[in-house]
Amino acid sequence: MRPLKLVMNAFGPYKEKVVIDFTQFQQETLFLVSGPTGAGKTTIFDAIAYALYDDASGTSRGKDSFKSQFASDDILCFVELEFEIAGKKYFIKRSPAQKGPGKNGKLKNWSSEVEFHHNGTVTTKINEANKEIQELLSLSYEQFKQIVMLPQGEFKKMLESNSADKEKIFRNIFQTDTIKEFQSILKDQANNLKREIDQSENTLQQFVGMINKDVNETLKEAIAFFDVPTILKELTTLVEDYQTKIGTLENELSALNGKYQTNQQKIEWLTRLEFLEQEKNSLESTKELIEAKRLEIELAKKAETCLEAKKQVESLTQQRMSIEKELLEEQKQLVDISEQFIEAKNRYEILQTEYKDLPAKRESLTDLKEQEKQLNEQVTKEQAKVSLENENEETQQLIVLLTDQVIRENEQLDKIDYELKEIQLAKVSIMDKQREAARLQQEEHQQIKEQEAVIDFCENLEKQTVKVEAFQEIEYVFTQIEKKYQEKRVVYNRNLAGILAEELAENEACPVCGSLHHPSPAKLANDTISKEALETLEVEKNELGKQFDRLSIELQGLNEVIQTSEEKLSIQRSEVYEKRAKLDELMSEDRIKQDRITKEIAALQKIMDKEEQVEEQKQEILQQIREKESKIQVLRSTIQHNVKRIDELKKDIDTLKIRTKSSSLSEIQAQIDNRIKEITTIEQEYEEAQEQKSTLERQQTQYQTSTTSFEKQLSLLLEREADLKELFHQQLKINQLDDTFEKYVVKKELKEQMIEEIESFDKKSWANQDAILEQKRKLEKEGSSHSIEVYQSHNQEIENHSRTLKTQQHELIGTEKTVQSILSQIQLNYQTKKGQQEEYLMYKELAEIANGSKETEYISFERYVLGIYFEEIIEAANSRFTQMTNSRYSLIRNKEKTKGAGPKGLDLDVFDNYTGMKRSVKTLSGGESFKASLALALGLSDVIQNHSGGVSVDTLFIDEGFGTLDTDSLDSAIETLVELNQRGRLVGIISHVEELKTRIPVHIKVTKSSKGSYAEIKV
């Protein structure tokens, strides 16, 4: 980037407009800005930084102080900068928020504005312009300050700053925020995993507490010591024991079920055999009727065959009679057509004679039409003469009317011009209103965001209050039911012997001692509780425990959200409702202002909306005036042309009168009509006779052809009819039927019904025989020798025994499911906890390494990356610092361990080749510090350019610092800057050093006075 021209108006100490044209340096690219303190030397570079980045070059100046205090409010403050990048020129103009001239000599508040001209387009939105310039320069504002501008007192900060300060500076320059964010993510993930482990531990303890400790001593001891692996092992063994007992009962039930199913199958076979025998007797009783129907169906089929042959004979006979009838009709038509053809032929010959006389009649008609034409021409020209005379009179009246309209439309134009001036004034006013409305909208947007955050804060506080009340209530209920459950469990265990004693029966083994006799069974106490009631109480306790845990987690989450809101909004929870009320009041006031401005804008917009309509109206009136003036000219030309044409028509009319003599047009036209009618009649009659003759001749030929065709068809039908009659008599003989065969024909529905009955009977008979044989075979195979009643009695005994076994099995299954559920939950939570611990240890180690710990010498990942950049900067800086100090000093990075856990790794020392020792950069003298700062700044500039996609920056501005140098040091510094100058960089220096004025030929001299400063270029 190289500046070409800078324009400042009412900017800083400059009251008037100041133009600095850098192209006047006559190829000299090293220049000096000199002048007294406070004159405005640094302001030149502030203007460049403001034009490019909407900010000043140093941290001590702000945008609010840009407008000159020497300038009145009637003058607007602005900066214009023309610059060049890669051979392309760009232009930008900015003006800060300020008071300035308004309408009618009144002052108004102007908002910040920008105009960025690039590639043939203009950007006027500040955010878009800032983004486009940063993309164009490939440098952020922080990078630009470090590369292009070295502001007064700014560039020494980096030299003497500690690791923490350098980390902040380099983070902005090299944009390592993502690495910092990565470190935070690792730390947050480790903390989250730790909380998850604690939660899993609590859940695990809850499920272990649900185990019955009195099952065996090993399990009881493992629960007491919270030995999860042993607990899992014992619970697994317990589940396997339950499953073995359940399997044994299942086998017994399966064997009983097999016997039951076998008996049930035999019962079904015996029942089925009885039913089949009954069905067989029923079928035998209907067999004689079915055989009669079978014979009737056979006779009906033979009769249908003969009936079909008879129908064919009758159909062919009907066809023959129809052909005979049509033949007689065709013969009659042939005779009539022949007679009509002879008559038509005679009439055609008579008309043919008259048709030959038509040429003579047409010739006489042509003579009559020629006479008619001359008479018509005379009449037409007389009418045209009269029409032209009338047209001239009407045209003259139209010219007068159009002239009056043009005068009135010119008066309308004057009114429209006045209305357009009013619209232009409205445009100026609406821009001011729109700026104010945009500002209010921006404020409203910020207020809405803040209001939404405050409302969320209030809602979360209300939720917290509700959740706390619910938590306290559920905590009390859970404590009570936990206490009640423990008491009832003790009572149940104490009375367990009594419960078992109630189920004892004489001659059945005791589940405790195995004895078959029970002389003194234990007795139940009065306060006993059943196992089902205890389990119900346990389920209720566990459900309340889950609700207690859920509310605890929700409250913890709400507390974190509320704490985040307090930090984000910088308010305490006690102040939130007052803050919400203030925001509502402020937003209400802003909405009133917006409504007022909106109405004013709408009113002005309504005026402006008329512009297009008024402009169109103006153009329309102008077009109408032009059209009417043009039309007037055309009408005047028309009158002149018509006068000339009237004279010509008078001469033609006189000539035609002499040629037509005194003949009447009506007489000639009557003769023409009669002659045309005569010719037309002859032509029509001749054509009709000719057409009639041809038509009748064709019809005669057609009837002759059709008559011959019908005779041939009739002959063929007679032969076919005789053959079919012979075939019919043969069918009767073959089927042994006579002419009365039709009595055997059966209706289709009845026939289908009988066939269906016969087929149904046959199928049932066959199926019945097969089924009886199959049932007998099955019974013989199984060796069934008992009756149905015997098998039913056996099955009743099996059902009673199975019912007893199923009851025992269901009790075991319920217990096994409860233990299995607890086992599964403990296994799941135990494995989850192990996985969480492994992941937590990994993230914890990564977070400690990334964020810096004792093991990494408290150097974070980000600081390690920045250290690489810092090494490159030091190397680039030493190439100049060593030269400026005659090889005495070089900058080195301090890598030694220091006390404390603060940021380390970016501290800077200086190595003194005279003493062979290193020391802090803070021990350098003022001149040496300037050299080191300048070298470091130039080194940083080189590194940033290398890491910014090779962006080329051709400009460097240095503000102050040369006054601390002795003559030799000054020579070294200038040599360094001249080297930059020789590489093509434009280098500008601000300094009070007089010696620089003699060494640098190009000056920008800044002079201050009581009326403001001004600047001029001296070459």
N, C-alpha and C positions, 0 to 999 in steps of 0.2 A: 504494500500500500504506500503510495506517494502522494502527498497533498499538492494540489495545483493552485488553488485559490481559496482564501478564507475571508469571509465577510462577517463582521460583527456590528450589530446595530443596537445601541443602548444596552450593551452587554458589559457587566462588571464596572470597572472605572471609566469605560469608554462611553461618553455621552453621545457623540456623533457616530456616523457610519464610518467604519474602518475597513479598508480593503488591503489584504496582504497577498500579493501575487508572487508565489514561490517560483514562477517561471522567469522572473526578472533577475534571478541570481546569476545568469550568464554562465551556465554549466558548473558554477561553484556549488557544491553540495554540502559544505561545512559552513554554518552561519552562526552568528552570535546574537543573542537578544540581550540588550543592555538597557539600563535605566535605573532610576532611584528606587529605593524600597517602597513598595505599595503603589508603584506606578501602573502595574498591570502586566508584568512580563509573564508570570505564570498563567494569567488569564487567557493568553493566546492558546496555550495547550489545554486549558480548561474548555475552551470553545471547541477545539478539535474533538476532545473526548465526549463533550456533550452532543455534538453533531452526530457522532458515530454510535454512541452507546447510551445517550440520554442520561449522562452522568458526568461528574467532574473528574479531573486527573488525580486529585488527591483526596484523602479522607476528610480533610478539614473544611471542604466546601460542599455546599448542597445546592440543589436546583432552585430552592426558594430565594437564594441570594444572587441569582444571575442578573436580574434587571438592575441597570445602573441607577444609583441614587441621585446622580446628577440629572437624569432625564425625567421629564414630566410625564404624567399619565397619558398625555396625548400622543406619546411616541411608543410604538410597539418594540419590544425586545425580541430579536431573532438572530440566528446564526446560520450562515450558508457555507457549505464546504463542497468544493469540487475536487475529486481525487481520481487517481488512476491505479488500476490493477491489471497486470498482464496486458498492457496496451489498450485496455478499454477504459473509457471515462464514465464517471458516475457523479451524480449531484444530489445533495440532501440539504433540506432546510428544516430547522426546528425553531419553535418558539415556546417558552415555558408558560405556565399558568400565571396570569398577571392582570392588572387593571389596564384598560386601554380605551381608545376612542369608540363611541357608539353612535347611535342615530341622534340627530338633532343637537349635536354638540355635547351630549351627555356621556358620562363614563360608564363602562360595563366591565364585568369580569370575563376575561378570555381564558379558555381552557388550553391545555397543552396541545400543540398541533405539529404535524410532520408532513413533509413531502419528499419521498425518495424516488428519484428518477433513475430507472435502470432498464436497459434492453427495450426501450420504446414504451415502457409502462410507468405508471406513477402509483406508489403506495402511500395512502393517507392514514392508515390505522397504525397507531404507535406500536402495539405488540407485534403486528405483522412486519412492520419496518425493522424493528429491533432484531427479530428472528432472521429476516432476509440478510441484514448486514452482517450478523454473526456468522451465518452460513457462507456469505461471500468472503469474509476475511478469514474464516476457519479458526477464529480465536474468540474465546470468551472475554468478558470485560476484565476479569482478573488476569488472564494471560496477556491481554493487550497492554495493561499497566506494566507488567513485568518485562515485555519485549520492546514496546514502542516508547513508552513514557516512563521515565524514572523521576517521579515527583519529589518535591522538596521534602527531605526528612523521611521519605517512605522507604527508599531502597536500603537504608542502613538497618532497618528492622530485622531483615533476614539475617544479616551478618551476626548480630548479637543475640538473636532470639534463641530460646532453648528448644529441646526436641518437640515439646507439646505445641509451641507456637509455630515452628516450622511445619509440623504435621498439618496444622490447619491451613497454612499458606499453600503447601504443596498439594493438599487435598483439593483445593479449589482449582489450582493450576492444572494438575494432571488427572483430575476427575476420578479419584479413587474412592468415591462414595460407595460404589457397589461392593468394594472389598470390605469397607467398614460395616456396611449392611450385612454382608455375609458373616462377619464375626458376630454381630448381634443375633443373627438367626441361629447360629450354632449354640450360643449361650442360652437363648430362649428355649430352644429345643431340649437342651440338657435339663433346664429347670422344669419344663413341662413333663418330661419323662420321670423326673424325681417325684413329682406330685402323683403321677399315674402309679408308680410303684407303691407309694404310701396308701393310695386308694385300694390297690389290689391286696395289700397286706390286711387292711381293715375288712375287706370282703371275705378273705380267706378265714380270718378269725371268727367272723359271723357263722360261716358254714361249719367250721370245726365245733363251735358251741352248740350246734344242733344235733351232734352225735350222742347216742345213749352210751354214757361212760361205763355202765355196769355190765356190758356184754362180756368182757374179759379183762383181766388185770393188765395185760400187755397194752391193750388199746387205751385203757384208763390212764396208764402211766404216760403213754405217748401224747395224749391230749393235754395232760398236766404240764409236760415239758414242750408242748407245741412242736413235736417231732413229726413233721408232715410226711416224710418218706415212710416212717413206721405206721403212721395213721393210714396212709394209702394202702400199704401192704396188708394190714389187719382187716381193713374194710373190704379189700379184694377177696381175701380168704373167706370172710363172712358172707359175701355175696355168692361165692362159689358154693358154700355149704347150703345156702338157701336154694340155689339153682339145682343142686343135686337132689335135694328132697322133693322139689317141684317136679323134676324129671321122673323120679320114681313113681310119684302119684300119677303123672301123665301116662306112664307105661301101663299101670294098672287100669286106668280109665280106658286106654286104647284097647286093651285086651277084652274088657267088659263090653266095650262098644262093638268089637268084632263079633262077639257072641250074639249081641242084641240084633245086629244087622243081619246075621245068618238066619236067626229065628224069624225076623221080620220078612226076609226074602221068601222063606218057605210059606209063611202065612199068605203072602201075596200070590205065590204060584198056586196054592190050593184054592184060593178065592177065585183066581182067574180061570182055573179048570172047570169049576162049577158053572161059571158064567158061560163058557164056551159050549158046554154040553146043552145048556138051555137054548143057546143060539142055534145049535145044530138041529134040534127038534123043530124049532120055528121055521127054519129054511125048508125042511122036508115037507111041511104042510102046504107050502106055496109052489112046489115044483111042478105039479100038473098044470096049473094056470099059466106058468111061464112058458111051458112047452107049446101050449095052444097059441100063445102070442108069437112064438118063434115061427110057427107055420104060417101064420097070417102075414108076417113080414116078408117071407119068401115069395108068396103069391103077389104081394103088392109090388115087389121089385120087378117081376116078370111083366105085370100090367103096365108099369111105368115105361118099360122099354118099348112095348107096342104102342102106347099112347104117344110117345115121342115121334115114332115113324108116321103115325096118322097125322100129327100136327104138321110135319114137313110137307105131306101131300096136300093138305088144305092150304098151307101158305103159298105153295107154288101155283095152285089153281087160282087163288086170288090175284097173284101177279099176272097170270095169263089173261084173265078177264080185264084187268086194268090196262094192259098193253093194247088189247083189241079195241077198247073204248077210245084210247088216245089216237090210234091209227085212223079210226073213222073221223075224228075231229080234224086231224091234219089234212086228210083228203078233201074235206069240205072247204077248209081255208085255202087250199091250193087252187080250187076252181074260182073262188071269189077274187083272189089276187090276180089271176090271169086275165079276168074280164076288166079289172081296173087298169092294168098295164096297157091294154089296147087303147082305151079311152085317153090316157095320159099321153101316149105316143102321138095320136092324131092332133091334140091341142098343141103340143110342142112344135110340130111342123108348121102350123099356122102362125105362131108367134115368131118363129125364126125368120119369116119373110119381113115382118115389121121391124125386127132388130137390125136388119141390113140397111134400113133407111135412116138410122140414127146419125151418121156423120154429117149429113146435110143439115139436120136440125141443130146440131151442136155449133156449126159454123155461123148460122144466123143468130144463135144465142151470144156468140163472142162479139158480134157487131153491136148488139144491143148493150152489152156490158161496157164497151168502150165509151158509148154515148153517156151511160150512167156515171162513169168515172169522172168525165170532164165536168158534168153538172155537180157532182159531189165535191170536187175540188173547189169549184166556184163558191159553193155554200160554206165549205170549211174555212176558206180564206176570209170570207166576210165575217164569220163568227170569230176567227182569230183576231181580226182588226178591232172588233168591238171589245173582245176580252182584254187586249193589250191596253186599250184606252182606259178601261175600268181598273186594270191593274196599276197603271201609272197614278191614277187618282188615289187608290188605296195606299200605295207605297209612300206617297207624299205625306199622307196622314200618319203613317207608321213612323216616318222620320221625325216628325214633330213630337210624337209620344216618346220615342227612345231618347231624344235630347232632354226632355223633362226628367226622365228616370235617371240619366247620368248625373244630372245636377243634384238630385236628392241623394244618390248613393255616395257622392263626394262628401256630402254633409255627414252621412253615417260614418265614413272613414275617420273624420276628425274626432268623433265621439269614441271610436274604437281605439285610436292612438292614445287618448287620455286614459282609457281603462287599462291598456297595456302598461302604462307608466305606473299605475297603482299596483299592478301585479308584481312588477319588479321591486317595488318598495316592500311588498309582502314577503318576497323571497329573502331579502336581507334580514327581515325580522324573524322569519321562521328558523333560519340557521342558528340565531342566538337562542331561541326557545328550545331547539332540538339538542343543542349542546347542554343546556341546563337539564333537560329531561334525561339525557344519557347519563349525566352525573348522578341524578337522583336514582335512576334505575340501578346504577352500579352500587350506590349506597344501599338501596333496598335489597339487592342480591346478597350483599355481605350481611345485612341485618337478618334476612330470612335464614341464611345458613346458621348465624349465631342463635336466632330464635329456635330453629329446629333442634340445635344442640341443647338449648336450655329446656325446651319442652321434653326432649328425651330424658334429660337430667331429672326433671320433675316427675315424669312417669316412672322412672327407675326408683326414685325415692318412695313414691307411693307403693310400687310393687314390693319394695324392701319392707315397708311397714306391714303390709299384708302377709308377706312371707314369714316375717319374724313372729307375728301372732300365731300363724299356723304352725311354725316350728316349735314354739313354746308349748302349744296345745298338744301336738303329736309327741313331743318329748315327754310330757307328763303322762299321757296315756300309755306310751311305750314302756315307761319305767314301771307303771302300775301293773301292766299285763306281764312284763318280764318277771316281776316279783311273784305275781300270782302263779305263773307257769312253774317257777322253781319250787314253790310250796306244794303245788299239786303233784309235781313229779316225785317229790320226796314221799308224799302220801301214797302214790301209786306203787312205788318201789317197796314201801313198807308193807303194803297189802297184797303184793304179788303172789305170795303163798296161798292166801285166802282165795284169790281169783282162780288159781290152778285147782285148788281143792274142790271148788264148786263144779268143775268139769269132770271129776273122778267118778268112775263107775266100778262096781264090784266085778272082779275077775278080769279087769283091764289094767294094763301096766301103768304105774305112776310115771309121768315124764321126768320126775326128779330122781326117785330112788329105784324105780322099776318094779316095785312090789305090786302083787295082784290083790292084796287085802289092805284096807285103809281103816284101821280101827279108830284113829284119832286125827281126822283131817283138820287143817287150820281153819280158823273162823275169820270172816270179814269184819273189819272195824266199821264203826258207824260213819266215819268221814271218808270212806273210800271213793275213788273216781275210776270210771271205765277207761280202757285204752283208747276207745274212739273219742271220748270227750277230751282226753289229754292231747290226742293228735289234732283235734279241731282247735284246741287252745294254742297248740304249737304253730299251726298254720296261720292263725290270727296274729300271733306274736311276730312271725317272720314277715308277714305282709306289712305290719306296722313298722318293722325294722327297715324294710325297703323304702317306705315313704319317708322315714326319718333320714335315711342316707340321701335320698333324692332332694329333699328340702335343704339339707346341709350343703350339698353341691350347688344348688341354685342360689342360695344365699351368698356363698363364696363368690360365685360368678357376678352377682349383682354388686357386691362390695368392690370387686375389681373394676367393673364398668363405671360405678359412681366415682371411685378414686381417679380413674382416667378422665372423666368429665371435669372433675375439680381442677386437675392439672391443665387440661386443654383450655378451659374457660377462665382459669386463674381466679376462681371464686370458691368460697366455702359453701357447703350445702345449706347453711342457715341463710345465705344471701341470695339463693337461687330464685325464690319467688319474687323478691324485690327486683332482681335483675329482669325477670320475665315481665313484670309490670312496666318497668322503664322502657324495655324494648317495644312493648305493645304501644305505649304512648308515643314513642319516637317514630315508630312505623306509621301510626295513625296520622301524625303531623306530616310526614313525608308523603303519604298517600293523598292528603288534601292538596299539598303543593303539586303533586303529579297530576291530580285531576284538573287543577286550575291551568297548569301548563298544557295539559292535553287538550282542554277546551280551546285555549288560545291557539295552539298549533292547528287544531281542527278548523277553527275559524279562518286562520291564515291559509291553511291548505285548501279550504273551500274556495278562497279567492284565487289561489294559485291553480287549482284544478280547472278554472275557467280559461287559463292561458291558451291551452291547445284549442279549445272551442273558439275563443275570441280570435286567436291567430288564424284559425281556419275560416272564421267568419270574415276576417279582413281579406284573406287571400281570395275567398269566394267573391266578395264584393269587387275587389280589384279585377278578378277574372271576368265578372259580369260587366264591369265598365269597359274593359278591353274588348269583350265580345260585342257589346252594344255599339261602341265606336266603330269597330270593324264592320258591323252589320249596317250602320248608317252609310258608310262608304260604299258597301256593296249595293245598297238600295238606290243610291244616287246613280251609280253606274248602270243599274238595271233600267232606270227611267230613261236615260240617254239611249241605251240600246233599244228599248221598246219604241221610242219615237222614230228611230231610223227604220225599224221593222214595219211600222204602220204605213210609211210611205211606199215601201216595196210591195206590200199587200194590195194597195190601191191600184198600182200599175198592173199586177197580175190579174186582178178581178176584171178590169176593163178588157184585157186580151181574151179571157175565157168567154166573156159575153159575146164577143164577135164570132168565136168558133162554134158555139152551141146553138147559134141562131135563136129561134124562139120556142124550141121544144120544151115540154113540161117534164120535170123529173118524175112525177107520179105516173104519167102515162108510160114512160120508158120502163119504170120498175114493174108496172102491171104486166106489160108484154114479156118481160124477163121471167116473172113468176110463172106465167102460163106455159112458156116454152120449157122451163125447168121441170114443171109438174108433168108435162107430156113425156119428156125424155125419161124421167124417173119411173113413171108408170110402166113404160115399155120394158125398161131394164129389170124392174122387179118381177113383172109377170113372166118374162123370159127365163129368169133365173129360177123362179118357183117351179115352172113347168119342167125345166131341165132337172131340177132336184127331185121332183115327184117321180119322173120317169126312171131315174137311177134307183131311187128307193124301192119302187115296186118291182123293178127287175131283180134287185138283190133278194127281196122277200120271196119272190117266185122261186128262185134258185134254192133258198133255205128250206122251204116247204117240200120241194121235190126231194131234197137230200134226207130230211127227217122222215118222210113217208117210207122211203126205201129202208132206213134204219129200223123203224118199227116193224116192218114185215119180216126182216131177218130175226129180230128178237122173238117175235111170236112163234116162228118155226122152231127155234131152239127150246123155248119153254114147253111146247107140246111134247117134244121128245123126252125132256127131263121129267115131266109129269107122269108119263107112262112108266118110266123106270122106277120112280118112287112108289107108285101103286103096287107094282110087282114086289118090291122089297117089303112093303107093309104086310102083304099076305103071307110072305115067307116067315116073318117074325111071329105071326099068330100060330102058324103051324109048328115052329120050333118050340114055342112055350106052351103048346097044347091048350090054346085058348081059342074061343070063337068071337063073334062080333059083340058079344055082351061082356067083354073083358074089363070094361071101365068100372064095373061094380066092385072089382078087387082093389081099385086104387084107394089109398089111404091118404088123408090130409097130412101135410108135412109136420105139423106140430104133434099130431097124434102118433105118427110114425116115429119121430124122434123120441117121444116119451116112452113108447114101447121098447125101442132099442136100448134106451137108457136103463129101463127096468130090467131087461134081460141081462145086460152087461153087469149091472149092479148085483143081480142075483148070482151070476157066475163068479164074480170076484169074491163075494161074501162066502160062497161055498168053499172055494179053494182056500181062502184065508182061514176059514174056520177049521178045515181039516189040518192045515199046516200048524196052526196054533195049538190044537189039541195034542198033536204028536210031539211038538216042542215042549209043552208043559209036562207031559208024561215022562219025556226023556230027562228033563231037569230033575224031576222028583226022584226018578229011579237012580240017577247019578249021585244025588245027595243022600240017598237012603232014608228018605222021609217016611216014617211009619206011624207018626202021631197025627192027631187031629189039630185043627186050627186052635181050639180052646187050650190045648196043652202048651202049644208054643206061646200063646198069649200070656199064660200064667208064668212061664219061665222069664219072659221079658219084663214082667212087672217086678219080679225079684231083682233082676239086673238093674233096673231104674232106681230102686231104693238104695242099693249099695253104691251106685255111681254118685248119687246125690250127696251121700255122706263124704265120699272121697273129694268131690269138687269143693265142698265147704272148707275142708282142710287145705286144699290147694289154694283157694282164693285168699285165705288168711296169710299163707306163706308168700304168695305173689305180692300182696300189699306191703308186707314188711320188706321183701327183697327190693321192690321199686323205690321205697323210701330211702333205704341204705344206698341203692345204686344211684339215685338222684344226688344225694349228698356226696358220694364218691366222685361222680362226674363233675360236679361243680368245684370240688376241691382240686381235682386233677386239672381242670380247665384253668382255674385261677392260679394254681401253682405253676403251670407251664407258662401262662401269660406273664406272671411275675418274673420268671427266669428270663424270658425273652426281653422283657422291659429292662431288666438289670443289665443284660448284655448290651442292649442298644444304648442304655444310659451311660455305661462305662465308656463306650466308643465316643458318644457325643461330648461327654465330659472332658475326655482327653483331647478331642479335636478343639473344643471351645477354649480350653486352657492354652493349647499351643497357638491357636489363631489370635487370641486376645492378649497373649503375652503372660508368661508366668516365670517362676523362679528358674525352671528348667530351660526356658528360652531367653533367660536374662532380661525378662520383662520387655521383650521386643515383639510387638504384634505383627501379624501377617501384613497389614497395611503398611506399617512402618518399615518392614523388611523390603517391600516393593518400592516405597519412597526412598529407601536407602540406596537402591540401585540407581534411581534417577539422580539422587544427590551425588553419588560417585561421579556420574557423567558430568553434572554441573561443576563439581570441584575440578575435574580434569580440564574442562573447557575454560574455567576461570583462571586456573594456574598458568595457562598458555599466555595470558595477558598480565596477571599479577606478578609473575616472576620477572617479566620484561620491565614492568613499571618500577620494580624495587631492585633492579640490577641484580637479579638472581639471589637476593637475600632471603625473601620470604616465599613460602608456598602454603596453601591451605590444605589441611588434612582433616579427616573425619575422626572424631573422638569415639573410639570403640571400647574404652575401658569401663569396667564395672564401677558403679557408684552406689552409695547407700540409698536405701529407700526403694519403693516399688513403683515410682512414677515412670512416665514415658522416657525412653532412652533410645539412642541409636542415631539421632540426627543432630547431635551437638557438633560444634565446629571449633577447631584449634588452628593455630598458625605455627609452622615449623621455621625456626630461625637458623639458617645455615651458618651464621656467624658463631652462634653458641652451640650448634648441634643439638638443640633441645626444642621441645614444643611447649607452647603456652596458650592461654586463652586469647581469643581474638579481641576480647574486651581490654587487653593490655596494650593494644596498638594505639599510637598517637592519632590525633585528629586527621592529619594528612594521610597516614598509613591506613586508617579506617576508611577514608574516602576511596583510596586506591583499591582496597580489598572489596569494598561495597560495589564500586564500578565494575571491577573484574567479575565479581560474583553475579551482578546483574546482567552483564554481557554474556557470561557463560550460561546463565538461565535462559536468556533470549535465544542463544544458539540451540540449546537442548529442546526447548519448547517448539522451535521451528522444525527440528528434526522429527519430533514426535507428533507433529500436527499435519501429517500428510505432505511434508515438504513445502508448506506454505512459505511464500517469499515475502518478507517484510523489508521494505527498502527505506524505512524511516526510523530514526531514533532521536528522542528529545531528552535532554539531561537538565535537571533543574537544580542549580546551586551545587556547592561542595568544593569548587576549585580554589576558594579563598584560603583553605587550610594547607595548600601544597607549597613547598619551597620551589625554587627555580628548576632544579633537576627533576623533581617529581612532576612538576607541571609539564616539563618537556616530555617525560615518559607518557603522561596521560594524553597529551596532545598527539604524540606519535601513534598511540593506540587508536585514537579517534580518527586521525588522518588515514590510518590503515583501513578502518571501516569505510571512510569516505572514498578511498580508492577502489574499494569493492563495489561502489555504486550506491551506497546508502546515503540518504539525506540525513545529516546529523545537525541538530540544533542544540545550542548550549545557552543556558541562562546563567549569567555570572556578573559580579561586580568587579572582577579582577581586571585592572587596566591593561595589563600585559597581553591579555587575550584580545583586546581591541586591535593591537598592532599585529598580532599573529593571524587573526581571522579577518580577511578583507570584507566579507559580506556581513552587514549588521542590520538588525531590525531595532531601530532606536525608539524607545518608549519614553515619552515626556509626560509629566503630570502637571496639572495646574489646578487652580481653584474652581475651574469650570469643567473639570474632567480631563482624562488622559487622551493622547492620540499617539499613533505609531506611524513610522515611515521607514522605507527600505533605503539603505545606503550601500552602494557598491563601490 
